[in-house]
C-alpha cells in the first residue's frame, strides 16, 4: 500500500463502500456470528459481575463483540451489506429503548443492563443474517 500512493488509498476506500462488479455476494454465515454472540454473553456477564469501573466498563460493551464480526462481513462484501448493517443497529437501539421504557429498573443495575443487551445483541445478529439472506435486487 505504501507504493500505491494517493490512488491506492482512494481505491481501498472506494472498495469499502462499493465493491467491484462481479464480486461474489453470498449471505452472511450464521455459525461465526453465533460464536461471536456467545463470546459477547461471556464478556457481558463478566462485566456485570466483576466490573472495575461502573462508568466505563458496562455490559453495553457487549455490542462491540457483535459489531466487529458484522463489520468484517460488511468489508468482505456480503449481500445487502449496508442495509443489513444499518437495520441491525436500528433494531439494537429500538429494542434497548423499548426495554428501558417498559421496565426502567432494568438499566439501574449492571445485571439489568446485561438482561437488556443479551437478547438485543441476539436480535442484532438475527437481523443482520436475515437481511443478508434477502434476494439481491435485479437491475434492468
N, C-alpha and C positions, 0 to 999 in steps of 0.2 A: 504494500500500500504506500510505502514511502516513495517509491519510484513513480507512482501514478500521478502525482500532482493534484491540482485542483479538480480535474475531470474525474479522477478516480474517486475522490470523496463524494462528488456530486453523483456519480454512478451508484455508490453504496447507499446514499440517502434515497435516491430515486428507487432503488430496488426494495428498500424498506417499505415504501408506500405503494409502488406499482411494480409488480412482478413482470418479467419479460413474457411475451406471448409464447405459448407452448409449454410453460412451466406446469408440471402436473399439480393439480389441486385436489388432494384427497381430503376426506373428512378427518377431523381430529380423532386420534386413537384414545379410547377411554381408559385402558389399563394404566398408562403412565400418569394420567390425571387423577385416577383413583389412588395411586400410591402417593401422589403429592397431597391429596386431601387427608390421607391417613397421617402423613408427616405433619400436616397442618394441625390435626387434632392433638397430636403428641405435644407440639410446641405450645398450643393454646392451653392445654391442661397444665403443662409445666409452668407457664407464665401465670396462670390463675392460682396455682398452689404456692410456687416459690419465687414470686416476683421480688426483685430487689429494689425497684423504684416504681411505685404505682402510677406515677405521672408519665413515665417514658415506656416502660415495659408492660404492655397491656395485651390481653388476648386478641385485640383488634389486629395485632401484628400477624395473626394467622393468615390474613388476606395476602400478605407478601408471599407466603409459601404456596398459594394457589395462583397468584398473579404471575410469578416468574415462569412457570411451565406454560401458561397460556400465552404469554408474550413470546416465548421461544417458538411455539407453534405458529403464531402470527408471523414471525420473522421467516420461518421456513415456508410459509405460504399455503396454509390450509384453505379449503373452500370457504367462501364468505367470511374471510378472516376479520376484517374490521367491523362489519355489523355484528358478528358474534362477540367480539371483544367488548364493544360498547354495550350491547344488550346484557351481557353478563354482569358488567359493573353497575348498570342501571338496576338490575334485579337485586344486587347486593345492597345498594343504597335504599331501595324501596322496602326490602324485607327488614333491614335494620331499623328503618324509620317506623314501619308498622309495628314491629315487635316492641320497640321502646315506647310507642304511643299506647299500645294495648296494655302493656304491663310495665309501667315506669320503674318499678323496683328492680327489674332485671339489670338495668345498667348501673345500679348503685353498688354492686359488688363485682369482683373480678369473675367469680363463678357465674354470676348472672350474665355478664358480658360474654363469657365463653358459651353459655346456653343460647345466646343470640347468634353469635358468629359461627358456631359449629354447623347448624343447618343452613345458615346463609351462604357459607362457602361451598356447601354441597350443591345448593341451588345455582350458584355461580358456575360451577363446573358442568352441571347438567344443562344449563342454558347454553354455555359455550359449545359443548359437544352437540347439542340438539340443533343449534343454528348452523353449525358446520356441516350437518348432515342434510340440510335442505338442498333441493336441487339447484344447480348452477343456472343462473338466468341466461337464456339464449339471446344472442344478438342477431338482429335481422339485417 
